[in-house]
Amino acid sequence: MRTAITVTAIISAVLVPHVGHGATTSFTCDFTMAATPQGLSRQKDFVLRFVLDVEAKKAYFLGNAGSSEVTIVPNQGGISFVEIAEKGNVTVTSITSAGEAVHSRNAIIFDGLVPSQYYGKCVVR
C-alpha cells in the first residue's frame, strides 16, 4: 500500500508545478522473469535503478557504466521511463502505482531484432 501511495504522489508532483526544495525519488526494480524469442525464463540478478528529480522534472537511469537521462511518461496508473540509446535502441520501463514493473528492450543489432521483456517489482524510496 505504501508503494501505491508513494508512486501516486510522485506522479502528481511531476504533473503539477512544484515549488520548494529539490527532492529526488529512487526506483529500484528487481526483474525475475524474462521473455525473449527463445521463450520465458527465470531471471536473477537483473536490477535497474532510476532517480527522479521531482523539482527539475527529470529522471535518470543509473547503470554500472554511469547514468543517462530518460524521458518521464506519467500515466493514470503509474509511470514509465523511456531511454533512447546512442545507437537508437529503445528501452521502456513501466511501473504501476502498486510497484509492478515491466522493462522492454527493442534493439536492432547487425540488422537483426533483439527484443526482450522483463517482469518484476520496484521499490520506491
Residue, then its C-alpha position, 0 to 999 in steps of 0.5 A: m500500500r505504501t508503494a501505491i501511495t508513494v508512486t501516486a504522489i510522485i506522479s502528481a508532483v511531476l504533473v503539477p508545478h512544484v515549488g520548494h526544495g529539490a527532492t529526488t525519488s529512487f526506483t529500484c526494480d528487481f526483474t525475475m522473469a524474462a521473455t525473449p524469442q527463445g521463450l520465458s525464463r527465470q531471471k536473477d540478478f537483473v536490477l535497474r535503478f532510476v532517480l527522479d528529480v521531482e523539482a527539475k522534472k527529470a529522471y535518470f537511469l543509473g547503470n554500472a557504466g554511469s547514468s543517462e537521462v530518460t524521458i518521464v511518461p506519467n500515466q493514470g496508473g503509474i509511470s514509465f521511463v523511456e531511454i533512447a540509446e546512442k545507437g537508437n535502441v529503445t528501452v521502456t520501463s513501466i511501473t504501476s502505482a502498486g510497484e509492478a514493473v515491466h522493462s522492454r528492450n527493442a534493439i536492432i543489432f547487425d540488422g537483426l531484432v533483439p527484443s526482450q521483456y522483463y517482469g518484476k517489482c520496484v521499490v520506491r524510496 
